[in-house]
């Protein structure tokens, strides 16, 4: 059993790693991190501006830091992203971008902070929207730096060298952010594909396509935790009669074909989830059937297999079924019900096969011979 990390910080990292598999969750937290950083930087700049007696700039940075902090709190409350949140995010970032570029600060230092937005654009909005966002920002820089109307809006006294280099710097950062997101996105899709393959291999039988025993064991725990007063539980175990003889006579390839045909016949009833219990055995659990309805269900399954056309030397394929049924009580045990159904299956084999049988005192059933 894997031990849980003792460190609180490491536990949180592990929890986040599991949740980040969701693309929406990752983007939500990316926006939160970006805006918390922007808020912290803005409030720090506010303090620095007060110290240097730049009070107008201090008010602006305080206002922006406060707005971003409030937005982070609101996102933390709603815990999801929607169209409105993306619009608000864009407006806040655009305001931050224009203010820093237009004002410039001492020696244009403030404008350099917008490079953070170039790198985080695709990570925050995704490849398509992030690329559009960064392209729009680059066009705005070109407009503000090289067009007369835009130049009149700029308050900072940028050097000619800065005006030439900064759009290139922002473009470079945008390209880096783009390829970082492409790499992350490809890795994520590959990881998701491997995860889906692993879960399929863990939970489904590769031959029949039914759920396997691993999934069934988890399902047993779920049933036991969900069952409550007034519920009933029925367990059914089916076994293909004389399957070893089929393998010995016609070969394992033919045996596999028979397994798939019978599995499809049992699973297509649409009334329950059938699992491959092992070998030629199948098992299912149904809830809230009456005794009679559950017995009838088992009998319908047996008859359906009898009517299934199987090309195997002109012989019919049959199944034997063991069942158990119980109403919920304080001493309810699903393991006990599975054991009783298995005993019923053994009895059905002893009585001649192609039968539904139960040794459960709650539901004594034997098919007609």
N, C-alpha and C positions, 0 to 999 in steps of 0.2 A: 504494500500500500504506500502511495506517495505521501510523504510528509509535507504538511503545509509550512510555508516559511514563517519563522517566528517574528521577523522584523515587520512592523506595521507598514513601513514604506514598501517593502518587497511584496507584501500581500496585496497592497493597492496596485502595484505594477502588474502583478499576475492577474488580478481582476480586470484591469484595463485591457490587458493583452487579449483576454477572452472576448471582451465586449467589442474591441476594435475590429473584429471580423466583419461587423456591420459597417458598410461604407457610409451610411447616414450618420451613424454614431461617431465615426472617425472625423467626418467633416464638421459635425457639431462641435466636437471638442477642439478641433483645429481652430475654428473661429473663436471659441472661448479663449484659447491660449493666446492667439494673436491680439485679441482685444484687451486681455489682462495685461499683456506686455505693453501695448500702446498706452493704456491707462497709467501704468507704473512709470513709463518713460515721460509722459506728459506731465504728471504730477512732480516728477523729479526736475524736469525742465522749468516748471513753475517756480519751484524753490530757488533754482539757480538764477532765474530772471529777477526774482525779488532781491536776491543777494547783490546782483549786478545793477539793481535799480532800473530794470526795464519793465516797468509796471504794466504797460499796455500788453506787452507780450506775455507777462505773467498771468494776466486775466484771461487771455486767449487760451493759453495752455491749461490753465485751471479748468476752464469751461469744457475744453475738449476731454481732458482726463476724467472729469466728473460724468460727462455724457457717456463715455465708453464704459466707465465703471457701472453706471446704472444699466446700460445695455447688457453687460455681462450678468448682472443680477437677474434681469428679466429673462435672459436665455437660460440661466440656471433654474428658474422657476418653471418655465414651459417645457424644458428638457427636450426640445425638438426643433427642427428647422422647417420653415414653410416659405412660401413665396414672399410674404411680407418681411420675414427676417432677412432674406437675401437682399431685398430692396434696401432695407435699413442699413445692412452691412455695407452695401455699395455706396450709399450716401455718406456714411460716416468716413469710410476710407477715402472717398473722393474729396471730401472736405479737408481731411488731414493732408492729403496729397497736395491739393492746391494751396493750402495755407503755408505749408513748409516751403514749397517751391517759390511762391510769390513773395513771401516775407524774407526767406533766405537765412536770416539770423546772422551772427557774426561770421564774416568771411564765407558765407554760403554754407556753413557747417550744418545748419538745420535741414537743408534740402537733401543732404546725404541720407537722412533717415528714411526717405521714401524708397530707397533701394530695398528695404525690408519687404515692402509691398510687392516689389517686382518678383522676389523669390517666393513669397507666400501666396501670390495671386492664384496660380494653378492648383496649389495645395489646398487653398481655401475654397475656391469655387469649382474646381474640377478643370479638366483640360480645355473644354470648349469655352465655357464662360470665363475661365481664368485667362485664356489667350486673348479673348476679346477685351477683357479688362486691361491687360498689359499693353495691348496694341493701342487702345484708346489713350492710355497714359503717355505712351511714347509720342503719339500725335499731339497731345496737349503740350508736351515739353517742346516739340518742334515749333508749335504755334507761339508759345510764350517766349521762346528764346530767339526765334529767327524772323518772325513777322512783326511789322511795326505796331499793329494794334495790340498784339500780345506783349510786346516789349514795354509798352506804356503801362501795362497792368503790373509788371514785375517791380517790386519795391527794392529788392536787393541789388547791390552793385557788383554783379558777377563779372569776373574777368572773362576776356575773350576765350582764354584757354579752358575755363570751366564750362562756358557755354558749348564749346565744341566736344568736350570730353564727357560731360554728364549724361546726355542722351545715349551715348555709346555705352557708358557704364550701366545705365538702366536697362538698355536692350540686352546687354550681356547677362545681367542678373535675371532678366525675364527668360532668356533662353536656358540658363542653368535651372531655373525653377521649373520650366516646361519639361526638360529631360529628367529631372528628379521625379516629377509626378508621373511621367511615362514609365520610368523604371519601377516606381512604387506600384502603379496601376497594373503593370504586367506581372509583377511579383505577386500582387494580391490575387489576380485572376488565376495564376498558376497555383497558388496556395489553396484557393477556394476549390479549384478543380481536384487537387489532391485530397482535400478534406472530404469532398463529396464522394470520391472514389473509395476513400478509406471507410466512410460511414456506410456506403453501400456494401462494401465487403464485410463490414462488421455486423450489419443488420439484415442482410438478404442472402439467401442461398443462391449460389451462382448457377446451379443447374435448373432448379424449378422456378426461381424468381420469387418464391415465397419468403416471408420473414424467417429468420433462422433462430436457433436456440439462444444465441446471445441476446437478440432483441426480445425474445419471449421471456427470458429471465428478468429483464428490465420491466417488461409489461406486467409480469406477476407482481412486482413491487408496487407498480402504479395501481393495479386493481386492489391490492390489499390496503393501500393508503386511501383510496377513493370510496371503498365500500362502506355503507352505513346502514343503520336500522331500516328494515323494510326491503332491502335489496336481496336478490337471489343470485347465485353464481352457479353456472354449470360448466363442467370440464369434459371435453370430448377428445379421446385419443383414437385415431384410426391407423390401421396397419394393412398394407397390401398382402393378401393371402398368397402363400407359396412363392414369394418373391425370389428366394434363394434358388428355387427350382428354375425360375425364369432366367436368372443370370447363368446358371449352370447349363441350361439347355440352349438358350439363344444368344448368350454372350452379354457382356456388361453394356455394350453400346445399345442393344435392344432394351436392356433393363433400364438404362437412363431415359430412353424414349418413353417407356411405360411410366416412369416416375413423373416425367413432365406432363404426360396426358392426364394422369390421375390427379396431380397437383392442380392442374387447370380446372378439372371437373369439380374438385372440392372447393376451390377458391371462388369459382364463378357464381356461387349461390348468392353472394352479396349480403349475407346476413351476419357475417363475422369475419375476423381476420385469422386465416389459417396459417400455421407455421410448420416448417419441416422440423420435426422433433429429433430426427436422426435416422439414417438409413432409409427404410421404407415407411417410417412412422410419421404421422402428422398430428398436430395438437391444436386445440383452440379453447378459448374461454369466452363464454357469453354471459351477459348479465340480464337480470330481470325477465327471464323466461319462466313460465309456469312449468310444473313437472311434465304435464302432457305435451306442451308446446316444445319443450326441449327434447323429449323422447321422439316426437314426430320429426323434429329437425334431424336427429341422428338417423332415423329410418329413411328419410328422404335422401340423405347423403349416400347411404348404402345402396339404395335403389338407383340413384343417379349413376353411380359407378357401374352398377350391373348393366345399365342401358348404354354405357359409353362404348362406342365401337373401337376396338383395339385389334389391329392385325397381328395376331400371334398364334399361328397354327390353328386358327378356327376356334380357339378356346376363349372363354369369357374371363375377364379380370374381375375379381371381387375384393372387398375389404371387410375386415372385422373391426368393430367399434366397441370401445369401453367408455362408459359415461358415469359421471357422478353429479349430484345436484344438492344444493344446500341453501337454506335461508340464513341470513346473517344472524350471528349470536356473539356473545362476548368471547367465546372460545373458538371463534372461526379461524380455520387454518387452511389456506389455499394449498399448501404442500400436502396436507392430508387428503384433500379432494383430488389432487393430481394422482396421488398414490392409489386411491380408491378406483379412479378411472382406469389406471393401468392394470389393477387387479381384474376389473371387468373385461378388459381386452384379453387378458390371459384366459379367462373363463370362456370368452367367445371363441377363442382358438380351440380350446379343449372340447367344446360342444359341437364342433364341426365346421367352424369358420363361416364367413359371409353372414354374420349375425351382429346385432346390437345387444350388448349385455352390460349389466351393472350389478355389483355386489354391495352397492351403497344401500343401507337400510331405508334411506329416504325415497329411493326411486328404483324399485326392482323391475327391470325390463329385460326381456329376452325376445328377439325377433322370432317369428314363426319359422320352424324348420321346413 
